[in-house]
Amino acid sequence: MVASTRFAITLGIIYLLQFLTGSDSVTFEVENKCSYPVWPGILSGIGTLPVSTTGFTLQRGESKIIPVPPGWSGRIWGRTLCSHDSTGKFSCITGDCGSSTIECSGGKAAPPVTLVEFNLNGTGGGGLDFFDASLVEGFNLPVKVEPRGGTATGSRGGKCRWTGCKVNLKACPTDLKVMRGGECVACKSECQSFGNSKFCCETPEKCKSSSYSEFFKSRCPRAIVYACDRASSNFNCAFADYYTITFCPTSSIELGNENYPAASGVENSGSNDGGSANILTVFYKFIRSALVSISITFTFTFTVMCGCIKRRSSDVSAEAQPSSVPAEAVTVSVPAEAVTAASPALSED
């Protein structure tokens, strides 16, 4: 009931925002499914109207709805391990924008950082949105971008596809790791690590894949992993009006993100299912054992009783009991196997 009420209120807010900002506006929902706080940052592109906020806090499980002006372009990213110092200056270990406050106010994200990039209504007002998840400047958080509504273009057609990097890449090559307190908190790009023309794509001729970029691409095939990696990583959608940007999407757990950064992405709901399954298994085994014990006891008691009946029957003349039922017929009518056979039926329930 509470969830339904909350959903209805959210939809009402969305429709109101769309009414106030115009039918061409887009709504972003930024949500945090990490087990630790994330501080999203937003940078609007040159020549586009800014959004209402440039930085905010999302505790675990929280989300924020942001109306976006028509034709907006810009970047969204997540900052982690943030705090205020003794003077009140705000800073983050990853994704810091250098503003000294929670609001980035035009500041760029310091690499290494996972970036989400948008160019809405980017083809001369034709309603076509371009969006991508980029690891060109490194990695610090798993992320997923999912459009709702709209239609995919080109030969693909149909529903617009999501993009992102849902895998926690803490196990990146050693020379790319950013360590903090014995934990890998981010992975630098190859350009940031080595700083030469071979890895920094100074010219299109030199902009080629490498063993480092292949590491990221094999794990996040929908993300852009180096500057010229655009063919399979730039997504578009016609007339979408709602985008969800999720940090630490649920499925990132299934792909291994323990101990990141110092707190493991999202709690693995699957472990709860496994725990329930184990409890049911133990319960079933207990019931089965109990039934077997009861059946053995019942069989033993029944056999003893029947033996007593047989001995008493032998003392009575056949003429006095012409129609008595032989004890052997009684002992066969309720075999112990019929009791123990009830055990497997419990597992089906």
PyMOL commands that set and color helices and strands:
alter all, ss='L'
color gray80, all
select helices_A, chain A and resi 2-21+174-176+190-194+197-200+204-206+211-219+250-252+269-314+327-333+336-340+343-348
alter helices_A, ss='H'
color red, helices_A
select strands_A, chain A and resi 26-32+39-44+63-68+73-84+90-94+115-119+128-134+143-148+163-165+177-180+183-187+235-238+242-247
alter strands_A, ss='S'
color yellow, strands_A
deselect
rebuild
show_as cartoon
